[in-house]
Amino acid sequence: MPRPAKAELELRADVSQFKTLFARSSQVAPQLRTNLRRDIRNAAKLIANEIKAAVLEEPRRPSSHSTKHTGLRQNIAAGIGVSILTGNTKIGVSIISSGKNLPESARTLVRAYDRAGGWRHPVFLTGKWVTQYGRPYFASVIAKSSTRVTAVVEKAMAEAAQSLERTE
């Protein structure tokens, strides 16, 4: 799995059969290819929605300063997305947490919020440093859901493969 840029988290599922199936799916009705992509995208969206829900939960430990909310969790959740990659070099399913709704200076918080230990930062105009705690939301949610989603993806791929065999 290639390392994503520092400001984002990413998971890719690459499978050789996935590539072969997508290459062969162009030999059949366009509806089959559309259905295959839809089924796989829906399976990946299940994980993405669980990740969003985990981000939106309150941190396990409160911050050591004010209870004012800045929208960090909502903006991280809004930046979680799914894509199906069917190009020549990149084939697979990608779930990414980009922080696209965060200001450029805050995008590294996408990774920081994923660490239970949190991060330290200065409090505006006081010079004091505080610890702010996050909540692991990315890999832990994916690990819990991966077998269920893998089964859905494999089922969609098997149905598409059977359709291809019937047309040969």
Secondary structure, DSSP 8 states (H G I E B T S, - for coil): -----TT-EEEEE--HHHHHHHHHGGGS-HHHHHHHHHHHHHHHHHHHHHHHHHHHS--SS--SS-----SHHHHHHHTEEEEEEESSS-EEEEEEE--TTS-GGGTTHHHHTTSTT-EEEE-TTT--EEEE-----SHHHHHHHHHHHHHHHHHHHHHHHHHHHHH-
